[in-house]
């Protein structure tokens, strides 16, 4: 699961960079949504909940 989320984060980040370089515009909202959602999912897997301390 972690490897799939990592691949999605990497793929969407590369897609945003390529899109911005080719079109000289901000990337579409769907790419930003995919990137931020998968990145927050990865962070959620590695960060301990505050109640566990």
Buried (B, 14 or more C-beta within 10 A) or exposed (E): EEEEBEEBBEBBBEBBEEBEEEEEEEBEEEBEEBBEBBBEBBEEEEEEEEEEE
